Amino acid sequence: MTLQEVKNIMSKDTSCVLLAHICQKEYYEALNRIMEKTGCEYEVAKEYVEILKNTVESTRSANQQPTPPQPRCPKCNSTAITAGQRGYSIVTGFWGSGDTMNRCSNCGHKWNPRG
């Protein structure tokens, strides 16, 4: 049996089940289902699984979004950053107390997130 004959026998429902097995890296289960459904040889079933596997991997790589950069401490370059209100000061009182300040949890450095 050829690969094209296997493709013709496999229905969309069966292919969805196979893709689910391939996504979970259950290749032997997918191979067994193909061989049971079509009666084809192991090598033809393996070739069909490889085609489906490449389809899954190309779809995954096309759907991956780049991760946005994380803010870093300008002093120690740590990503352990917390943001909070500036707070009350004896010198300035409540003036500027509503401003947001970043604080590094690693070294304790505080800075204005806008600059």
BALOBA-1460 file (C-alpha; in Angstrom, 3 decimals):
// residues 115
<rec num="1" residu="m" x="0.000" y="0.000" z="0.000"/>
<rec num="2" residu="t" x="1.323" y="3.450" z="-0.887"/>
<rec num="3" residu="l" x="1.306" y="6.642" z="1.131"/>
<rec num="4" residu="q" x="-1.305" y="8.173" z="-1.189"/>
<rec num="5" residu="e" x="-3.634" y="5.212" z="-0.608"/>
<rec num="6" residu="v" x="-3.245" y="5.664" z="3.158"/>
<rec num="7" residu="k" x="-4.075" y="9.377" z="2.823"/>
<rec num="8" residu="n" x="-7.203" y="8.526" z="0.827"/>
<rec num="9" residu="i" x="-8.416" y="5.995" z="3.409"/>
<rec num="10" residu="m" x="-7.873" y="8.221" z="6.432"/>
<rec num="11" residu="s" x="-10.886" y="10.413" z="7.186"/>
<rec num="12" residu="k" x="-10.773" y="13.861" z="8.753"/>
<rec num="13" residu="d" x="-12.083" y="12.468" z="12.052"/>
<rec num="14" residu="t" x="-9.353" y="9.846" z="12.175"/>
<rec num="15" residu="s" x="-6.720" y="12.423" z="11.249"/>
<rec num="16" residu="c" x="-7.870" y="14.623" z="14.149"/>
<rec num="17" residu="v" x="-7.425" y="11.703" z="16.544"/>
<rec num="18" residu="l" x="-3.974" y="11.054" z="15.099"/>
<rec num="19" residu="l" x="-3.025" y="14.721" z="15.438"/>
<rec num="20" residu="a" x="-4.089" y="14.613" z="19.082"/>
<rec num="21" residu="h" x="-1.794" y="11.633" z="19.663"/>
<rec num="22" residu="i" x="1.044" y="13.377" z="17.833"/>
<rec num="23" residu="c" x="0.575" y="16.582" z="19.842"/>
<rec num="24" residu="q" x="0.925" y="14.495" z="22.997"/>
<rec num="25" residu="k" x="3.956" y="12.722" z="21.480"/>
<rec num="26" residu="e" x="2.183" y="9.353" z="21.449"/>
<rec num="27" residu="y" x="3.709" y="8.296" z="18.124"/>
<rec num="28" residu="y" x="3.332" y="4.537" z="18.620"/>
<rec num="29" residu="e" x="-0.383" y="4.906" z="19.329"/>
<rec num="30" residu="a" x="-0.760" y="6.932" z="16.126"/>
<rec num="31" residu="l" x="1.209" y="4.300" z="14.171"/>
<rec num="32" residu="n" x="-0.950" y="1.482" z="15.518"/>
<rec num="33" residu="r" x="-4.169" y="3.328" z="14.640"/>
<rec num="34" residu="i" x="-2.981" y="3.937" z="11.071"/>
<rec num="35" residu="m" x="-1.936" y="0.309" z="10.576"/>
<rec num="36" residu="e" x="-5.241" y="-0.977" z="12.049"/>
<rec num="37" residu="k" x="-7.373" y="1.381" z="9.946"/>
<rec num="38" residu="t" x="-5.565" y="0.917" z="6.618"/>
<rec num="39" residu="g" x="-3.725" y="-2.395" z="6.883"/>
<rec num="40" residu="c" x="-0.560" y="-0.728" z="5.597"/>
<rec num="41" residu="e" x="3.027" y="-1.611" z="6.456"/>
<rec num="42" residu="y" x="4.950" y="-0.027" z="9.317"/>
<rec num="43" residu="e" x="7.172" y="2.102" z="7.034"/>
<rec num="44" residu="v" x="4.188" y="3.668" z="5.229"/>
<rec num="45" residu="a" x="2.453" y="4.394" z="8.540"/>
<rec num="46" residu="k" x="5.671" y="5.908" z="9.904"/>
<rec num="47" residu="e" x="5.961" y="8.159" z="6.836"/>
<rec num="48" residu="y" x="2.362" y="9.342" z="7.322"/>
<rec num="49" residu="v" x="3.033" y="10.080" z="11.020"/>
<rec num="50" residu="e" x="6.113" y="12.103" z="10.030"/>
<rec num="51" residu="i" x="3.999" y="14.177" z="7.629"/>
<rec num="52" residu="l" x="1.425" y="14.851" z="10.353"/>
<rec num="53" residu="k" x="4.178" y="15.588" z="12.880"/>
<rec num="54" residu="n" x="5.772" y="18.151" z="10.551"/>
<rec num="55" residu="t" x="2.347" y="19.757" z="10.064"/>
<rec num="56" residu="v" x="1.883" y="20.072" z="13.836"/>
<rec num="57" residu="e" x="5.381" y="21.501" z="14.365"/>
<rec num="58" residu="s" x="5.062" y="24.054" z="11.555"/>
<rec num="59" residu="t" x="1.681" y="25.178" z="12.923"/>
<rec num="60" residu="r" x="3.136" y="25.550" z="16.412"/>
<rec num="61" residu="s" x="6.096" y="27.595" z="15.209"/>
<rec num="62" residu="a" x="3.825" y="29.854" z="13.142"/>
<rec num="63" residu="n" x="1.539" y="30.498" z="16.143"/>
<rec num="64" residu="q" x="4.249" y="31.303" z="18.685"/>
<rec num="65" residu="q" x="4.185" y="34.913" z="19.815"/>
<rec num="66" residu="p" x="7.423" y="36.618" z="20.789"/>
<rec num="67" residu="t" x="7.554" y="37.331" z="24.510"/>
<rec num="68" residu="p" x="7.776" y="41.000" z="25.451"/>
<rec num="69" residu="p" x="10.973" y="42.086" z="27.192"/>
<rec num="70" residu="q" x="10.853" y="42.126" z="31.002"/>
<rec num="71" residu="p" x="11.815" y="45.232" z="32.934"/>
<rec num="72" residu="r" x="15.202" y="45.010" z="34.605"/>
<rec num="73" residu="c" x="16.835" y="46.812" z="37.486"/>
<rec num="74" residu="p" x="19.261" y="49.450" z="36.166"/>
<rec num="75" residu="k" x="21.637" y="48.732" z="39.060"/>
<rec num="76" residu="c" x="21.882" y="44.905" z="39.238"/>
<rec num="77" residu="n" x="20.015" y="43.830" z="36.049"/>
<rec num="78" residu="s" x="17.580" y="41.625" z="38.016"/>
<rec num="79" residu="t" x="14.050" y="40.939" z="36.730"/>
<rec num="80" residu="a" x="12.618" y="40.721" z="40.275"/>
<rec num="81" residu="i" x="10.829" y="44.090" z="40.069"/>
<rec num="82" residu="t" x="7.863" y="45.331" z="42.090"/>
<rec num="83" residu="a" x="5.914" y="48.516" z="41.446"/>
<rec num="84" residu="g" x="4.168" y="50.581" z="44.085"/>
<rec num="85" residu="q" x="3.255" y="54.052" z="45.242"/>
<rec num="86" residu="r" x="6.035" y="56.371" z="46.309"/>
<rec num="87" residu="g" x="4.532" y="57.091" z="49.730"/>
<rec num="88" residu="y" x="4.781" y="59.892" z="52.284"/>
<rec num="89" residu="s" x="8.058" y="61.658" z="52.999"/>
<rec num="90" residu="i" x="8.909" y="63.932" z="55.944"/>
<rec num="91" residu="v" x="10.715" y="66.356" z="53.623"/>
<rec num="92" residu="t" x="8.124" y="66.565" z="50.815"/>
<rec num="93" residu="g" x="5.014" y="65.411" z="52.670"/>
<rec num="94" residu="f" x="2.360" y="64.082" z="50.358"/>
<rec num="95" residu="w" x="3.767" y="65.946" z="47.355"/>
<rec num="96" residu="g" x="4.494" y="63.250" z="44.738"/>
<rec num="97" residu="s" x="3.205" y="60.464" z="46.967"/>
<rec num="98" residu="g" x="0.866" y="59.158" z="44.254"/>
<rec num="99" residu="d" x="3.726" y="58.589" z="41.800"/>
<rec num="100" residu="t" x="4.572" y="55.021" z="40.879"/>
<rec num="101" residu="m" x="8.036" y="53.765" z="41.803"/>
<rec num="102" residu="n" x="9.792" y="50.579" z="40.777"/>
<rec num="103" residu="r" x="11.740" y="48.691" z="43.424"/>
<rec num="104" residu="c" x="14.204" y="45.887" z="42.843"/>
<rec num="105" residu="s" x="13.559" y="42.951" z="45.164"/>
<rec num="106" residu="n" x="17.166" y="41.830" z="44.719"/>
<rec num="107" residu="c" x="19.187" y="44.954" z="45.620"/>
<rec num="108" residu="g" x="16.499" y="47.366" z="46.893"/>
<rec num="109" residu="h" x="17.193" y="50.063" z="44.292"/>
<rec num="110" residu="k" x="14.242" y="52.419" z="43.641"/>
<rec num="111" residu="w" x="13.622" y="54.321" z="40.429"/>
<rec num="112" residu="n" x="10.943" y="56.095" z="38.437"/>
<rec num="113" residu="p" x="9.612" y="53.714" z="35.719"/>
<rec num="114" residu="r" x="9.390" y="56.572" z="33.172"/>
<rec num="115" residu="g" x="13.022" y="57.306" z="33.146"/>
